[in-house]
Amino acid sequence: MKEKWFVPYKYRMVEKISIPLKEERVEILKKGGYNMFHIKAKDVYIDLLTDSGTGTMSNIQWSKIIMGDESYAGSRSFFEIKDIVEELTGIPFVIPVHQGRAAEKVLNTVMIKESQFVPGNTHFDTTKGHIESSGGRAIDLTIDESADSAIYHPFKGNIDLDKLKAFVEEHKRENIAYILLTITCNSGGGQPVSLENIEETHKIAKANGIPLFFDAARFAENAYFIKQRENKYKTWTIKEIVKKMFSLVEGFTMSSKKDAIVPMGGLIGIRSEQLFNDLATPTILNEGYLTYGGMSGMVMGALAQGLHEVTEFDYLHYRIGQVKMLGDVLKEAGIPIVEPIGGHAVFLDGRKFYPNIPEDEFPAQYLTAALYEAGGVRPVEVGANLVGRDPDTGENIRPKLDLCRLAIPRRTYSYEHMMYTAETIKEVFKNAHKIKHGLKIDIEGSGLRHFSTTFKLVNSKKKSLL
Ligand SMILES: Cc1ncc(COP(=O)(O)O)c(C=O)c1O
């Protein structure tokens, strides 16, 4: 194993970015209601809103765009995906769809009968939404350690096996549609699941005749953590670990905007021919014919190539190392982050960052805006605004953690960009303890409110958030 940390690519195409003046940033924030989704991309210097679809494709991926086969049926580009999926996972049937949530929709319409449960580690929000809209219920059985930002656990994405056993015993096979492991666990901060945990979950699933699935958006990052942190696998290649992981599941959904490093795309992988046949009609009705689903031939070619590249050790070593480097620099400066640092993002603990802002005044949302004002850096809130209100009481839910997420796009930003980001955060942190008031809701959006809700400063006389 090569231990040296190096950038395993060079840049031959660049995209111009610029930063509006400080006064302009103050105005942009006010006009956008202190909501990061309301800021135009042209006004953002370092965009850390998401790692989804924002990565940089390689020269070989771009060549696949030109080579894409746009045939309606039997496209060569589709077979490039099928071949690499089978090589990596051993799973024979693959359905292309337009993105991860489309895979969830197609799978759940077929897999879930009214009122069935889908236990797992913390489900991503669209996953939970699709389980619920198919009549099911998502049950979060992640280990307790995942809820404490200061506790170190090498696999904070693990499912609690005792809780899973008890749940299956109580609710019985017929009330459980399937078990879902999200690798890595996005909602838990990009935290990995160990191979031991996957194996034990597989045993429980098999003993009870329940299918086990992956939400595999960041499967390669999960495999890298297994190699680094699970002694038994430290001499295995990433591809060997991936093969072993997938040998334990019946199938998977995948948002290919993450680990396949394409701007758009998704997959469903299925072991059973019967289930594959059952998925055909909802796929064709919602997405497209089975050899293109929701994608063009060009994107399918780039996706297939992305799956080759993402499973290279050097790529992952640099990728996860870059995220860790940013987290370590912040930690050394005493900035409260979630530990251990996950695979695709660094999370700042909003309540600890702003100890004097009342919890009801959205400290993490305030922090996202302060980082934009200070340096044109755009993170996103994963906290009180995102979780919304209790449907029964109408009260704002107080989540266990109120976080500000800095998601790092793949192969996109340099060391200097990361250092600039760290300096911006340090600058905001210097005065953070002096800030006594945060934000109040101005106009609340319906449904997934974090996309649309606008805010006002509680202290309306204030010009700057810093
Ligand atoms: C773990 C996980 N599952 C599913 C999805 C949904 O994928 P998409 O955005 O491609 O619809 C995401 C997106 O962020 C995700 O992180």
PDBQT file of the ligand as one rigid body, heavy atoms in Angstrom, charges set to zero:
ROOT
HETATM    1  C1  LIG A 501     -27.042   8.542   0.786  1.00  0.00    +0.000 C 
HETATM    2  C2  LIG A 501     -27.866   9.158  -0.304  1.00  0.00    +0.000 A 
HETATM    3  N1  LIG A 501     -28.870   8.468  -0.840  1.00  0.00    +0.000 NA
HETATM    4  C3  LIG A 501     -29.632   8.986  -1.820  1.00  0.00    +0.000 A 
HETATM    5  C4  LIG A 501     -29.422  10.261  -2.293  1.00  0.00    +0.000 A 
HETATM    6  C5  LIG A 501     -30.308  10.810  -3.373  1.00  0.00    +0.000 C 
HETATM    7  O1  LIG A 501     -29.612  10.880  -4.572  1.00  0.00    +0.000 OA
HETATM    8  P1  LIG A 501     -29.919  11.951  -5.704  1.00  0.00    +0.000 P 
HETATM    9  O2  LIG A 501     -29.573  13.287  -5.169  1.00  0.00    +0.000 OA
HETATM   10  O3  LIG A 501     -29.045  11.529  -6.840  1.00  0.00    +0.000 OA
HETATM   11  O4  LIG A 501     -31.356  11.826  -6.038  1.00  0.00    +0.000 OA
HETATM   12  C6  LIG A 501     -28.390  11.023  -1.747  1.00  0.00    +0.000 A 
HETATM   13  C7  LIG A 501     -28.151  12.398  -2.224  1.00  0.00    +0.000 C 
HETATM   14  O5  LIG A 501     -27.480  13.214  -1.634  1.00  0.00    +0.000 OA
HETATM   15  C8  LIG A 501     -27.585  10.463  -0.722  1.00  0.00    +0.000 A 
HETATM   16  O6  LIG A 501     -26.565  11.145  -0.153  1.00  0.00    +0.000 OA
ENDROOT
TORSDOF 0
